[in-house]
């Protein structure tokens, strides 16, 4: 058994949450499914988020654009279907969804269990992903339902 064959089944069992990352404002706003998110500090409150290299959102966060992590609840599978395929630059990502905006103009999904408003402060490349560290500047818990979690069968792909 090769190294990857031995690691992949257990690596896939590293549990992650399901989030919709929103970024940009006005006609440039977009959203994407994000599952590799983790709290990364208490004082100041920080999170880390990993995004696949080559996604245009990496460029935006690398420039320091603020973003929102919308926390998806167990009963909100419709959001996975909506954001699962991703959106091209300029394509409307929020059609049919209720949104409002943070003070910096980034869309917040109104029907999630809550959100964190984040400002990127640093990043590091980790092979095929870029990991962003971000300060959490605001947030709100709107619903007490359990967050959706994701467990993969294999650690070598989504």
N, C-alpha and C positions, 0 to 999 in steps of 0.2 A: 504494500500500500504506500503510495507516494505521500509526501508531506501535505499537499493540498487536499488530497482525499481524506486524510486523517483529521485535518483542521476544519474543513468546510462544514461538516454536520454540526459540530459544537459551536462554531462561530455564528452560525445561523440562529442559534438559540439565545444569543445576546439580545435581550428584549429592548425594544425602542418604542417610543410613542409615535403618534401620527399627528402631524401639524400641517397647516397651510401657511406657508411663508408668503406674505404680501410685501411688495416693494414698489417704489415709484409713486407718482401722483398724476392726476389728470389722465390724458390719453396714453401716457407711458406706463401707467400702473399695470402690474401683472401679479399673478399668484402661481405658486407651485407646491406640489406635495413635498414635504420634508419629513424624514423619519429619523435621521441621525442628529438628534438634538439632546443636549445634556446641560444641567446646571453646572456652572464652572466656578462659582464663587459666591460668598455671602456679602462681604463688604469690600468693594461694592458688589451688588447683585450682578452676576454675569452668567451668560450661557455660551455654549459652543454649538455650532451647526456646521455640518459637513455637506458640501454641494459638489456634485460631479463636475470635474474640470470640463471646460468648453461651453458650459451653460452661460448665456449672456448675463444672468443674474449674478454670477461670480464677479464679472466686471463691475457691476453696479455696487455690490457690497464692498469690493476692493477699493472703490472710490469713496467709501464712507457713507453711502446712502442709508438712511434709517430703514428699518424693516419691522414688520409685525409677525410674531409667531402666534397664529390662531390655534388654540388647543381643540382638537377634534374629540367629540364624545363617542362612546360606544355605539350609540344609535344613529350616528351621522355618516353612514356609509355613502350616502349620496354625494358627499364632498369628495370622497376618493374617486368616484366616477367622474365628477366634474373636472377635477384638477389632475387626474392620473396621467393623462396624455401630454400635459404641458401645453404651453401657448407660445406661439411665435411672437417676436417683437411687434408691437402695434396691434396684435389680435386682442379682442375684448375678452378678458378673463372672468368678468363678474356678471355676465348676462344671466338674468333670472335669479340672482342672489341679492339678498338684502345686505347692504353695506353702510357703514358710516366711516368717518375719517378721524385719524388722530390729529393732534395740533399741527403736525408737520405735513399733513395731507395724504398720508399713506392709508389705503383702505383697510378697514377692520371688518371682518365677517360678523354680522350681527347675530347669527344663530349658532355660534360655537359656544363651548362652555366657558371660554375666557380667552384672554390674549395677553401677550407681553410685547411692549414697544421697546425696540432694541436699537442700539447704535454701535456699528462695528468699530473695533479699536485695533485689531491686529488679525493677521491670518498666517497660516503655514500650509504648504502643500504636502499632501500625504499620498503620493502616487497618483491615483486617478481621481482624487477628491481634493478640495481646498477646504480647510477647517477655519472658520471665522470665530473669533472671540468677540463678544459684544456686551456692552453695558446694558442692563435692563433699566430703563428710565421711568416707565410707567407700566401698569397692568391692571387687569380687572378679572375677577372670577364672577361669572354671571349665572352659573348653573352647577349644582352639586353632583351631576351624574359622573360616572367613572370615565376617565379618558380612554380612548382607544389605544390599544397596544398592538405591536407588530412583532411576530416571531416568524423568522424565515426558516425554510427547510434546509437551506444551503447558504453558507457564508460567502460564496463567491459571486453572488448576484442578488439583485433586489427580488 
